[in-house]
Amino acid sequence: MDTPELWQFTSSHFNEKARWALDFKRVPHIRHSLIPGFHVPVIKRMTGKTHVPVLKLNGAAISDSSKIIEALERAYPEPALYPADPDERRRALELQDYFDEELGPYIRRWIFYVILPYPQFVRAAFVSHASPAAQLAQGAMSPLIGVIMRRQMNINPATAEIARNKTLAAMDRLEHEVRPSGYLVSDRFTVADLTAAALLSPLVRPPEFPYKAAGPLPEPLAKIRDSVSTHRAFRWTLETYRQHRGESAEVATQANVSRIKTDANRTANTGS
Ligand SMILES: N[C@@H](CCC(=O)N[C@@H](CS)C(=O)NCC(=O)O)C(=O)O
């Protein structure tokens, strides 16, 4: 079996879902971190679409984080992310769908609305793993990229307000769905917990998220984060990351070995 390969954006919550599943199952894999915008021809060639994550597994290119997890569950059943009991499995998959549809796109729109006026922060989040030449090219295009992203993701004050409300509603639903066990389904970590925590990570910013922000958060984002920091869903996300995010199963290639070392040092230096 070839080593699975993940094409991803580093600071992306849907990509974090796929990465976390690979790491949780201890599947050694290669990561290709792409720059938003520059990813289009690469991914289109592989899938005919443009979105990441994409996982190459046993010769097939699989796009969509939930389909990736489904394929991983088949290829690497243990440790399981799907509950064995059919009713619990149905509930876990329903919750995954709910957070994929009702939280993922909205939290992204809200956070981008807040951070797009800080292009240096956005660049550091998405591009710091690229080659110097690619970073330079991205830097030159960054004003244009802000305009394109606003248009593509339909980001404006009115849609951002809706996105904020949808995010808070999903956090409230999470609070009500968490069982006395601390998990969303039964008494163990499942795909439902992984999905909810990964998709809340851009707001909660757990220290175990594998790619560190290069500098301090832009002030408006720090304020929003503070304002929700006592919400049960926020604290649950921190705790879920702390207990279950675990170690990376990424394998080093010639191209990414120095980056993996830098990440490890950064993690050690921040003590997280
Ligand atoms: N439902 C998809 C959503 C993936 C998605 O929205 N990916 C975004 C990054 S978070 C993306 O690739 N955007 C760029 C594009 O679509 O070209 C999944 O779960 O994987």
The ligand as an SDF file (V2000), in Angstrom:
LIG
                    3D

 20 19  0  0  0  0  0  0  0  0999 V2000
  -17.3810   20.0060    2.5630 N   0  0  0  0  0  0  0  0  0  0  0  0
  -15.9820   20.1270    2.2530 C   0  0  0  0  0  0  0  0  0  0  0  0
  -15.5870   21.5870    2.3950 C   0  0  0  0  0  0  0  0  0  0  0  0
  -14.1430   21.8490    1.9950 C   0  0  0  0  0  0  0  0  0  0  0  0
  -13.8470   23.3210    1.8670 C   0  0  0  0  0  0  0  0  0  0  0  0
  -14.7350   24.1860    1.9830 O   0  0  0  0  0  0  0  0  0  0  0  0
  -12.5650   23.6260    1.6350 N   0  0  0  0  0  0  0  0  0  0  0  0
  -12.1280   24.9980    1.5080 C   0  0  0  0  0  0  0  0  0  0  0  0
  -11.0560   25.3070    2.5350 C   0  0  0  0  0  0  0  0  0  0  0  0
  -11.7430   25.2770    4.1470 S   0  0  0  0  0  0  0  0  0  0  0  0
  -11.4880   25.1760    0.1260 C   0  0  0  0  0  0  0  0  0  0  0  0
  -10.8100   24.3040   -0.3690 O   0  0  0  0  0  0  0  0  0  0  0  0
  -11.6980   26.3450   -0.4840 N   0  0  0  0  0  0  0  0  0  0  0  0
  -11.0760   26.6850   -1.7340 C   0  0  0  0  0  0  0  0  0  0  0  0
  -11.8390   26.2020   -2.9340 C   0  0  0  0  0  0  0  0  0  0  0  0
  -12.9710   25.6990   -2.8110 O   0  0  0  0  0  0  0  0  0  0  0  0
  -11.2850   26.3680   -4.0430 O   0  0  0  0  0  0  0  0  0  0  0  0
  -15.1670   19.2270    3.2000 C   0  0  0  0  0  0  0  0  0  0  0  0
  -15.7040   18.8110    4.2370 O   0  0  0  0  0  0  0  0  0  0  0  0
  -14.0280   18.8990    2.8730 O   0  0  0  0  0  0  0  0  0  0  0  0
  1  2  1  0
  2  3  1  0
  2 18  1  0
  3  4  1  0
  4  5  1  0
  5  6  2  0
  5  7  1  0
  7  8  1  0
  8  9  1  0
  8 11  1  0
  9 10  1  0
 11 12  2  0
 11 13  1  0
 13 14  1  0
 14 15  1  0
 15 16  2  0
 15 17  1  0
 18 19  2  0
 18 20  1  0
M  END
$$$$
